[in-house]
Amino acid sequence: MRSSNSQSRWPSTDLLRRAAFVKEAGPVRFVDTEAAARYLALEAHTLECYRSLGGGPIFHKFGRYVRYAVDDLDAWAASCRRVTTAVPVEATIPPIGHT
């Protein structure tokens, strides 16, 4: 037996209107931690640690949601560019236990 909700149209017209509006917004500007990590070829946990310790890409908080602007990910990746494996003048991440 089908419920009355299964009889309703999916997707709803309201959802379709909102989807069209988002489509017109252009390219995706913000991504969640999982997508940002995939974009940077990192683990999501790595970005979570950077958020806690510092030294990672700039992020935004929308309520309880963490989002990364794609432009900020590109800028951070460019700032990590090196020509040698020698330690840079200023380390971007302090050693664990450093006060």
Summary of the structure (lengths in Angstrom):
residues: 99
radius of gyration: 20.3
end to end distance: 64.6
largest distance: 69.9
contacts: 187
relative contact order: 0.12
helix: 43%
strand: 10%
